[in-house]
Amino acid sequence: MTSVTRADLMARYGLGRSTLEKWFRERASTGHPEPDGRLGQRLTWDADAWHAWYASRGPAGNAGPVPSGLASRDELAETHGLSKHALKELWAARETNGHPEPARRHGKALYWDAEEWASWYRGLVSSRDEAPEKELVTLAEAGRLLGLAPGTVTVYASRPPKGWPEPAEEVRLGGGRVRRLYRRSDVLAYAERKA
């Protein structure tokens, strides 16, 4: 007997975590199989039983395994060293940045041709590198440029270290919050001085 986790099911069937969690939560009405155990903190299911249940949902509920060469947002994030938030922002700006359309959609899950996406992203980075002084980055993106842990850079806004650049722009958000944007070139210059 082979057991699978939600992550295994997401990769094999191209489903989103929220969809899987919803089906399980509503198992009294969906008929979703009960877990067969745990792997650490994660629930597991018998692979054959889960597949039989999923296949019984019919063509609308069964898109089959994700073809090779396609990558989810999580896989793109891992491969290219980006956060999921950065990928969502790139997708949201697709009308201006030329972001490729997904090669496959299944529910809320999107999959891109991995080679096409990588080629597009290399072009985007190359065009940004030609004029990095014009590019503005958030505090979180500045932290990633510096190789800092996500929580480390958040204090820079209220207690900046010596030599930390001033924000190039401040955007007022709801609830009194402020998004500070920094010139990429200023952040990289700070990194060079610090090294």
N, C-alpha and C positions, 0 to 999 in steps of 0.2 A: 504494500500500500504506500502510495506517494502522497505526502501532504504538501499543500501550497499555502502561502501567505497572501494577504491582499496585494502586496507588491508584486508577487509572482503573477497573480491574476491580472493586474494592471498591465504588466509587460506582455503577457500572452494574448490577452483579448482586446487590448487597447481601450480599457475602461478607466474612467476617472475614479479616484478614491471616494469622492462624495457619493457617486452612484453606488459603489459597492457597499459603503456604509449604510446608505438609505435602504437598499434591498435587504441587508441583514437586519437593520433596525425594524423593518416592516415585515419580517419573515413570517409572521402569522398570516399575512395576506399574500405574500409573494411566494411562499413555499421554499424560501432560501434554505439550503442545508444548514444543519447545526455544526458548530466547530468540532473537530476531532481531537483538538489539543492546543498546545501553545509552543511557540518557538521564542524563548525569552519572554518578552511582554506581548508579542504578537500572536493573534489567534491563527490557527491553521485549519484547513478543510481537506478532506479526502479529495484528491484531484479528479478521480473518475466520477465520484458522486457529484462534485460541483459541476463538472463538464456536462454530465447527463442532465442536470437541472437546467443549466444555461442553454443547452441545445434544445430542450423542451419548450423554451420560450419562443421558438420560431425564428424565421429570418430577421424580423425586426429587432429581436433581442440578441442576435448572435451574429456579430460581424466577423467572427473568426479571428485567428491570430494576426498580429501586426506583421505585414510583410517586411522582410529584411531591407535595409537601406532607408527605412523611415525612422524618425527620432521624435520622441515626445519633448515637451518643454523641459522636463526634468533631465532628460538625457542630453539635450543641447546645453543646459546649464552646466552639467558636469563636464562635458567634453570641452567647452569653451571657457570655463572658469568664470561664468557669469551667475548672478543671482537670478532666481525666478522673477523677482520684481523687475530687474533690468530687462529681462526677456519680455515681460508683459508690457513694459513701457515701449520697447522697440516695436512690438506688435501693434500697440495702440497708435503709434505714429507711422503706420505702414503707408498711409497716403503720401507722406512727404519723404520717407526714407527708402521706399521701394521694397519693403519686407516681402519675402515670398509668401504666396498663399499656401495654406496647408495642402498636402497631397492626400490627406485622409482626415475625415471627421467621424467621430463615433461618440454620440452624445455630446458632452462638453469637452471631451478629450480631442486634442488636435495633434496631428503628426505631420512633420515636414520631411521632404526629401533631404537627407542629411548632407549629401554632397552639394546640392543646390544652395542650401542654407549656409553652409560653410563658405562657399564661394561668395555669396552675397555679403556675408559678415566680414570677410577679408577685405572686400572692396569698401565697405563702410568704414572699417578701422583705418584703412589706407587713406581714405579721403579726410578723415578726422586728423590723422597724423600730419597731413600736409598743412593744416592750419589749427594746431592744438590750442593756440592762445585764444581762439574764439570759442572753444568748446567749454560749456559750463557743466559742472558735475555737482551732484548733491553731496552732502557730508558723508553719507554711506558709501557713495561711489569713490569719494576721496580716500576713505578708509581702505577700500579694496585696492586702489592704486598703490597705497602704502603697505599693503599686506598686513593690515591690522585686523584683529578680531572684531566682529560686528559691534559689540558693545563698547569697545575701547574708544572709538572715535566720537561717540555721541557726547562725551563730556567736553570735546574741543570747542563746541559752540559757547558754552558758559565759562569754561576755564581753558582758554587756548594755551598751548605750550609756546615757549619762546620761539619767535620766528614764524608762527602759524599765520597764513595770509588772511587778510580781511575778506569777507564775502564780496563777490562782484555784484551780487544781486540778492535781494531778500523778497520773498513772495509771501504775502499774508494768506494764511489758510483759515478755514473755519475753526471756531473754538479758541481763537486767539493764538493759534500756533503759527510758527514762521518757518518756511523752508529756506535755508541758506544755500546759495549756489556759489561755487568757487570756480575760478579759471583753472582748467586742467593744467596749464603751464605753470601757474603759481604753486599748485600742489606738488608737481614734479620738481620744481625748483626747491621747495621746502625739503623734499626727500633728499635731494642732492646735497643741500647744506647740512642736513642732519647726518648723512652718511660719513 
